[in-house]
């Protein structure tokens, strides 16, 4: 894979993880 593709996949992965945490943090706060 080219470096650009690796970089793009890494950025996408980080973005997805951030979205996941942003969605779950309010639920975790409500449950606690």
C-alpha positions in Angstrom: 0.0 0.0 0.0 1.1 3.5 -0.7 2.0 5.9 2.2 -1.0 8.0 1.3 -3.4 5.1 1.6 -2.0 4.2 5.0 -2.3 7.8 6.1 -5.9 8.0 4.8 -6.9 4.8 6.6 -5.3 6.0 9.8 -7.2 9.3 9.7 -10.5 7.4 8.9 -9.9 5.1 11.8 -9.2 8.0 14.3 -12.3 9.8 13.0 -14.5 6.8 13.5 -13.1 6.2 17.0 -13.7 9.8 17.9 -17.3 9.7 16.7 -17.8 6.5 18.6 -16.6 8.0 21.9 -18.5 11.2 21.3 -21.7 9.2 20.9 -21.0 7.0 23.9 -19.8 9.5 26.5 -23.3 11.0 27.1 -24.7 7.5 27.5 -22.0 6.6 30.0 -22.6 9.8 32.0 -26.4 9.0 32.1 -25.7 5.4 33.2 -23.4 6.7 36.0 
